[in-house]
Amino acid sequence: MVGIAPAAPGPQAARLASWLRAGLGDGLAFLQRDAGVRQDIRLWYPEARSVLVCGFAYDGGPRPTVPVDAGHPPLIEGDGAPAPGRLARYAVCADYHHVLKERLESVLSWLRQRRSGAHGRVFVDSSPVLERLYGAAAGLGWVGRNCLLVSEERGSFFLLAGIALDLELEADLPVPERCGACRRCLEACPSGALRERELDAKSCTAYLTIEHRGPVPEQRRSGTGYWVAGCDLCQEACPFNERLRPGSVLKPLLPRDIPLEELATMDEAAFRRRFGLTPLARLKRQGLVRNALLAMGNSGQARWRPVLDGLLADPDPVLREQALWSLARLPS
């Protein structure tokens, strides 16, 4: 998907400041640090006159055939096997930062060849740009109740990136919001982090398992269920995602479900080999092992006691504390 938006920000850009003032972005230090720049792409790239915004679909495997209650799956096939750790769809693909930036740099180079004197600056989500709002302004979709950009044709399983350009280009028209009275995404959120087009980041499973550093706050732990990296529940509940469309830029490198014991017992070298080329590299070993231990505690299954006992001697205090908490949640 591709669209053109004007560089001048729309009225929605001001919502970032009020969202941060309300404390809903607690822990997202990078948002606090560059909030002013994010409200106007011209503060990041002063020459910007237009913004080319692209949506890149990602493929994380088939849609679940059995609804998952708050991320707590039952035993597999009823055979007594433990439920695995769950990964968000985007997290099992190649690290999109490098892939998308390379593609857009190629587009910018092509543009320069055909429009003498054209200049621009590529952005992916590591840049201080409100991609979602520019995507909405470019007509790629509307901001749904789950706070994600939703396309009638492509659903929401896509990533946004683009180019701020010094060219005056004709902008595309925004599309009308089509959520209607549907509230499935709000009902699917396991932690109550989603409100009406507003997200309390500090309660969000995706934030807690990906962005949060150190121990997960105890009052938030049970809501993460079996999710060890991200959370797709609000997207899987969305009717616009009911039919997965063929064709995607990012293909999966990993399965969406990985045994918890494998995650909990891997060393640094094993972590780099398995996850180094995916977005999970951001978590580092500590983050992914912490999340696996937390999922073991949420399982309530005594089978995890030997693994957790072994982590009580780990040199990392975060992992020792998480192992101790999870042990206390399991039957003897």
C-alpha positions in Angstrom: 0.0 0.0 0.0 1.2 3.5 -0.7 -0.2 7.0 -0.3 0.8 10.7 -0.1 0.1 12.9 2.8 0.8 16.6 3.3 3.8 17.4 5.5 1.7 19.8 7.6 0.4 17.7 10.6 -3.3 17.3 11.1 -5.2 18.1 14.4 -4.7 14.5 15.6 -1.0 15.1 16.1 -1.7 17.2 19.3 -3.2 14.0 20.9 0.3 12.7 21.6 1.0 15.5 24.1 -2.2 14.9 26.0 -1.7 11.2 26.0 1.8 11.7 27.5 0.5 14.2 30.1 -2.1 11.6 31.2 0.8 9.2 31.9 -0.4 6.6 29.4 3.0 6.4 27.8 4.8 5.7 31.0 8.0 3.9 30.4 8.3 4.9 26.7 11.2 7.3 27.3 11.9 7.8 23.7 8.4 9.3 23.2 8.8 11.6 26.1 12.2 12.7 24.8 11.2 13.7 21.3 7.4 14.3 21.7 7.7 17.8 20.2 9.5 16.7 17.1 6.9 13.9 16.5 4.1 16.3 16.2 5.4 17.8 13.0 7.6 15.9 10.5 9.0 19.3 9.4 10.8 19.6 12.7 12.6 16.4 11.9 13.1 17.2 8.2 12.6 20.9 7.7 12.5 20.6 3.9 9.5 18.3 3.9 6.5 19.3 1.8 4.9 15.9 1.2 5.1 12.5 2.9 5.1 9.2 1.0 3.7 6.5 3.3 3.9 2.8 2.6 2.2 -0.2 4.3 4.2 -3.4 4.2 2.3 -6.6 5.0 3.9 -9.3 7.1 3.1 -13.0 7.3 3.2 -14.7 10.6 1.4 -17.9 9.7 -2.3 -18.8 9.6 -5.0 -17.2 11.7 -5.7 -19.3 14.9 -8.5 -21.7 14.4 -9.4 -21.8 18.1 -10.0 -18.6 20.0 -7.4 -18.0 22.7 -8.8 -16.6 25.9 -6.6 -13.7 27.0 -3.5 -15.4 25.7 -3.9 -18.4 27.9 -4.1 -21.4 25.5 -5.3 -24.8 26.8 -3.1 -27.9 26.7 -2.2 -28.8 23.1 -4.5 -31.4 21.6 -5.5 -32.5 25.1 -2.4 -34.7 25.3 -1.0 -33.2 28.4 1.8 -31.4 26.5 2.4 -27.9 27.9 1.3 -24.8 25.9 4.1 -23.0 24.2 5.3 -19.4 24.4 3.5 -17.3 21.9 5.1 -14.7 19.6 3.4 -11.9 17.8 3.2 -12.2 14.0 5.6 -9.4 13.2 8.2 -10.7 15.7 8.8 -14.0 13.9 9.8 -12.2 10.6 13.1 -10.7 9.6 14.0 -7.5 11.4 11.8 -5.0 9.5 14.0 -1.9 10.3 16.7 -3.0 7.9 14.4 -4.5 5.3 12.0 -1.6 5.0 14.7 1.1 5.2 16.6 -0.6 2.3 13.5 -0.7 0.2 12.7 2.9 0.7 16.2 4.1 0.1 15.9 2.4 -3.3 12.6 4.2 -3.9 14.2 7.5 -2.9 17.2 6.8 -5.3 14.7 6.0 -8.1 12.9 9.3 -7.4 16.1 11.3 -7.5 16.9 9.9 -10.9 13.6 10.9 -12.3 13.1 14.2 -10.6 16.3 16.3 -10.7 17.0 18.0 -7.4 14.5 15.9 -5.4 15.6 15.2 -1.8 14.0 13.3 1.0 14.6 11.4 4.2 13.5 7.8 4.9 11.8 6.9 8.2 10.9 3.6 9.8 9.5 3.3 13.4 12.9 4.2 15.0 12.5 7.7 13.6 10.6 10.4 15.5 7.6 10.4 13.1 3.9 9.6 13.8 3.7 7.1 11.0 0.2 6.0 11.9 -1.3 9.5 11.6 0.5 10.3 8.4 -0.7 6.9 7.1 -4.3 7.9 7.9 -3.8 11.2 6.2 -2.4 9.4 3.2 -5.6 7.3 2.9 -4.0 3.9 3.8 -6.6 3.3 6.5 -8.2 4.7 9.6 -7.1 4.6 13.3 -9.2 1.8 14.8 -10.4 1.3 18.3 -7.2 -0.8 18.9 -5.2 2.4 18.1 -3.7 0.7 15.0 -4.1 1.7 11.4 -6.8 -0.5 9.8 -7.3 -1.0 6.1 -10.5 -2.3 4.7 -8.6 -4.4 2.2 -5.5 -5.3 4.2 -6.6 -5.4 7.8 -3.9 -4.3 10.2 -1.1 -6.8 9.8 1.2 -4.4 8.1 4.1 -2.1 9.1 4.4 1.6 8.2 7.4 3.4 6.8 7.9 6.2 4.4 9.8 9.1 3.0 9.6 12.8 3.9 10.0 14.6 0.5 10.8 18.2 -0.4 8.4 17.9 -3.3 4.9 19.4 -3.4 2.9 16.3 -4.4 -0.9 16.0 -4.6 -2.1 14.3 -1.4 -4.5 11.4 -1.2 -7.8 11.7 0.6 -8.3 10.1 4.0 -10.7 7.1 4.1 -13.7 7.1 6.4 -13.6 5.2 9.7 -15.3 1.8 9.4 -15.2 0.4 13.0 -18.8 1.3 13.5 -20.2 -0.2 16.7 -17.7 -3.1 16.8 -15.8 -3.5 20.0 -14.2 -6.9 19.5 -10.6 -5.5 20.0 -11.4 -3.9 23.3 -13.1 -7.1 24.5 -10.1 -9.2 23.4 -7.5 -7.1 25.3 -6.2 -9.4 28.2 -5.1 -6.5 30.4 -7.7 -3.8 29.8 -5.0 -1.6 28.3 -7.2 -0.6 25.4 -9.8 2.1 25.7 -11.7 4.0 23.1 -8.9 4.6 20.6 -6.5 5.1 23.5 -3.8 2.7 24.9 -2.5 2.6 28.4 1.0 1.4 27.4 2.1 0.4 30.9 -0.7 -2.2 31.0 -0.2 -3.5 27.5 1.1 -7.0 27.0 3.1 -6.0 23.9 4.8 -3.2 25.8 5.5 -5.3 28.9 7.0 -8.1 26.9 9.0 -6.0 24.3 9.7 -2.5 25.6 9.7 -2.9 29.4 13.2 -3.4 30.9 13.8 -5.1 34.3 11.2 -7.0 36.3 7.6 -6.9 35.0 5.5 -5.1 37.7 3.8 -7.8 39.7 0.3 -6.4 39.3 0.7 -6.7 35.5 2.1 -10.3 35.3 -1.0 -12.4 35.1 -2.3 -10.4 32.1 0.6 -11.5 29.8 -0.6 -15.1 29.8 1.6 -17.2 27.4 2.8 -14.2 25.3 6.6 -14.0 25.4 7.0 -11.3 22.7 4.2 -9.0 21.8 0.5 -9.7 21.6 -1.9 -10.0 18.6 -5.2 -10.5 20.4 -6.7 -7.1 19.5 -5.7 -7.7 15.8 -6.9 -11.3 15.7 -10.3 -10.2 17.0 -10.7 -7.5 14.3 -13.2 -8.5 11.6 -11.0 -6.8 9.0 -8.3 -9.4 9.7 -10.6 -12.4 9.3 -9.4 -13.0 5.7 -5.6 -13.0 5.5 -4.5 -11.7 2.1 -1.8 -13.5 0.1 1.4 -11.7 -0.5 3.7 -10.1 2.1 7.0 -8.4 2.1 8.2 -10.0 5.4 8.1 -13.7 5.6 8.4 -15.7 8.9 11.8 -17.0 10.1 10.4 -18.6 13.2 7.3 -20.5 14.3 4.8 -18.5 16.2 4.8 -20.9 19.1 8.1 -21.9 20.8 8.4 -24.4 23.7 8.9 -22.4 27.0 11.7 -24.8 28.1 13.7 -24.0 25.0 13.4 -20.3 25.7 14.1 -20.5 29.4 17.2 -22.6 29.1 19.0 -21.0 26.1 22.4 -19.3 26.7 23.6 -16.0 25.0 25.0 -17.8 22.0 21.8 -19.8 21.4 19.8 -16.6 21.7 21.9 -14.8 19.0 21.7 -17.8 16.6 18.0 -18.2 16.9 16.7 -14.6 17.2 19.6 -12.3 16.1 18.0 -11.5 12.7 14.5 -10.9 14.0 12.9 -8.0 16.0 13.4 -10.2 19.1 17.1 -9.2 19.2 15.8 -6.0 20.8 14.7 -8.0 23.9 18.1 -9.5 24.5 18.4 -12.8 26.2 17.3 -11.4 29.6 14.0 -10.1 28.2 13.0 -13.2 26.4 14.0 -15.6 29.2 12.2 -13.4 31.7 9.0 -13.6 29.6 9.3 -17.4 29.3 9.6 -17.8 33.1 6.6 -15.5 33.5 4.6 -17.6 31.2 5.6 -20.7 33.2 4.2 -19.0 36.3 1.0 -18.1 34.5 0.5 -21.7 33.3 -0.1 -23.0 36.8 1.6 -26.3 35.8 3.9 -28.0 38.2 5.9 -29.5 35.4 7.9 -26.3 35.2 9.3 -26.5 38.7 12.7 -28.2 37.7 13.3 -25.5 35.0 12.5 -22.7 37.4 14.5 -24.2 40.2 17.5 -24.2 37.9 17.1 -20.4 37.2 17.2 -19.6 40.9 21.0 -19.6 40.6 21.1 -17.5 37.4 23.6 -14.6 37.8 20.9 -12.2 36.5 18.8 -10.8 39.4 15.9 -10.1 37.2 15.7 -13.8 36.1 16.2 -15.1 39.7 13.3 -12.9 40.9 11.0 -14.0 38.1 11.8 -17.6 38.7 11.0 -17.3 42.3 7.7 -15.5 41.6 6.7 -18.1 39.1 7.6 -21.0 41.4 5.3 -19.5 44.0 2.4 -19.7 41.5 2.8 -23.4 40.8 1.4 -26.4 42.7 3.9 -28.5 44.6 
